[in-house]
Amino acid sequence: YSCTLVVPDSVVGHIVGRSGKGLHQSHDVSGAQLRAYTDKASPLERRVSIRGTDQQVGEALIALGKRFMRK
């Protein structure tokens, strides 16, 4: 399974964290593979790709949502 989140550039730092720490923590909690990248067609937005089993993707979404709510 995979899921891609579109995140405004202004808040992506809260989700990704310094040196990707937020993505690493979300991976550790969920086991999913997470990657943040820029889509050239949308320079003011970032994409966060999540891949894994359905349970891993769901747990990663919850972990990222919690990080976003703490912003």
Contacts in CASP RR format, 6 or more apart in sequence:
PFRMAT RR
TARGET T0000
AUTHOR 0000-0000-0000
METHOD contacts of the structure
MODEL  1
YSCTLVVPDSVVGHIVGRSGKGLHQSHDVSGAQLRAYTDKASPLERRVSI
RGTDQQVGEALIALGKRFMRK
1 51 0 8 1.000
1 52 0 8 1.000
1 53 0 8 1.000
1 54 0 8 1.000
1 56 0 8 1.000
1 57 0 8 1.000
2 49 0 8 1.000
2 50 0 8 1.000
2 51 0 8 1.000
2 52 0 8 1.000
2 57 0 8 1.000
3 49 0 8 1.000
3 50 0 8 1.000
3 57 0 8 1.000
3 58 0 8 1.000
3 61 0 8 1.000
4 47 0 8 1.000
4 48 0 8 1.000
4 49 0 8 1.000
4 50 0 8 1.000
5 47 0 8 1.000
5 48 0 8 1.000
5 50 0 8 1.000
5 61 0 8 1.000
5 64 0 8 1.000
6 42 0 8 1.000
6 45 0 8 1.000
6 46 0 8 1.000
6 47 0 8 1.000
7 15 0 8 1.000
7 45 0 8 1.000
7 46 0 8 1.000
7 47 0 8 1.000
7 48 0 8 1.000
8 44 0 8 1.000
8 45 0 8 1.000
8 46 0 8 1.000
9 43 0 8 1.000
9 44 0 8 1.000
9 45 0 8 1.000
9 46 0 8 1.000
11 68 0 8 1.000
11 71 0 8 1.000
12 36 0 8 1.000
12 46 0 8 1.000
12 48 0 8 1.000
14 67 0 8 1.000
14 68 0 8 1.000
14 70 0 8 1.000
14 71 0 8 1.000
15 22 0 8 1.000
15 23 0 8 1.000
15 36 0 8 1.000
15 48 0 8 1.000
15 64 0 8 1.000
15 65 0 8 1.000
15 67 0 8 1.000
15 68 0 8 1.000
16 22 0 8 1.000
16 23 0 8 1.000
16 36 0 8 1.000
16 46 0 8 1.000
16 48 0 8 1.000
17 23 0 8 1.000
17 67 0 8 1.000
20 36 0 8 1.000
22 67 0 8 1.000
23 34 0 8 1.000
23 35 0 8 1.000
23 36 0 8 1.000
23 48 0 8 1.000
25 63 0 8 1.000
25 67 0 8 1.000
26 32 0 8 1.000
26 34 0 8 1.000
26 60 0 8 1.000
26 63 0 8 1.000
26 64 0 8 1.000
26 67 0 8 1.000
27 33 0 8 1.000
27 34 0 8 1.000
27 60 0 8 1.000
29 59 0 8 1.000
29 60 0 8 1.000
29 63 0 8 1.000
30 56 0 8 1.000
30 57 0 8 1.000
30 58 0 8 1.000
30 59 0 8 1.000
30 60 0 8 1.000
30 62 0 8 1.000
30 63 0 8 1.000
31 52 0 8 1.000
31 56 0 8 1.000
31 59 0 8 1.000
31 60 0 8 1.000
32 50 0 8 1.000
32 51 0 8 1.000
32 52 0 8 1.000
32 53 0 8 1.000
32 56 0 8 1.000
32 57 0 8 1.000
32 58 0 8 1.000
32 59 0 8 1.000
32 60 0 8 1.000
33 49 0 8 1.000
33 50 0 8 1.000
33 51 0 8 1.000
33 52 0 8 1.000
34 48 0 8 1.000
34 49 0 8 1.000
34 50 0 8 1.000
34 51 0 8 1.000
34 60 0 8 1.000
34 64 0 8 1.000
35 48 0 8 1.000
35 49 0 8 1.000
36 46 0 8 1.000
36 47 0 8 1.000
36 48 0 8 1.000
36 49 0 8 1.000
37 46 0 8 1.000
37 47 0 8 1.000
37 49 0 8 1.000
38 46 0 8 1.000
38 47 0 8 1.000
39 45 0 8 1.000
39 46 0 8 1.000
39 47 0 8 1.000
48 64 0 8 1.000
50 57 0 8 1.000
50 58 0 8 1.000
50 60 0 8 1.000
50 61 0 8 1.000
50 64 0 8 1.000
51 57 0 8 1.000
END
